[in-house]
Amino acid sequence: MRKTLLGMCVLGTLAFAQVSFAQETGKKELREHPRIASAIRELHGAIEYMERAPHDFGGHKAQAIADSRKAIEQLRLAMQYRASQENRKGKK
């Protein structure tokens, strides 16, 4: 039981450290690509606007929100990829 608990604590700590590193690396990439950072902010704003809007934009509201969220996810993945490539260059 103790070994299991200790193992879970170690894994949790490692996962937190990895997420923290990824977030910091992502922030660095977004600073280096301000237009992508701006696009992400604008998409978040559009999602908030559409969610609060009393109308459904001719039946397109739900799909537009979903697609905007997917776009944000893809932009973040692109930045993570760039960060991983920069990290690989530094290790060579």
Phi, psi and omega in degrees: 000316180296319180296320179296314180297317179297316179299319179295321179296317180296314179298319178298318179295316179296318180296318179297317180297319180293317178297317180299315178297316181297320179295316180294318178296319178298320178297320179298314180298319180295325176294325181281345180230072187297332180290324177290318177301318179296318179298319179297315179299316180295320178296319176300316179298319179295320178298312179300317180298312181295322180296326180275343184296138181283347181250170185252017177053048177066029179087005183259356187301307184299316181291322179296319178295313180299316181293325177295320177296320178295321179297317177299315180299316180294321177296319178295319177296322177298319179291323177296321178298313179302317180297320180293326178291321177295320179296322179294321179298320181292337182272347183285000000 
